[in-house]
Amino acid sequence: MSEARIEQAAPGELRLVGVLDYSTGPQLREEGRRLIQTSSAASVLLDCSAVEKTSSVGLALLLAFMRDSSASGKSLTVRGVPEDMRQIADVSGLTELLPLEA
């Protein structure tokens, strides 16, 4: 089984770590939703620089976390998107939808 986690790195900052795939996605999805909803920060920074490998599950998680943030009245910014996730977003035509850090 793959190792992955989402953790609070600092107030308003979450970090995705490890391999994002079908075996880790459901747990990351629920934990990420909980962390976003319980954050007292007005905005959330999602750091993906520690993601080792991802499938389309990683992109699905980003989109779900965008919805969670919006539903909680928070903005979301994504930093450190790995190249494989960026390529999946490009092929899917979703790159322009992602709130990537400038």
Buried (B, 14 or more C-beta within 10 A) or exposed (E): EEEBEBEEBEEBBBBBBBBBBEEBBEEBBEBBBEBBEEBEEEEBBBBBEBBEBBBBBBBBBBBBBBEBBEEBEBEBBBBBBBEBBBEBBEEEEEBEEBBBEE
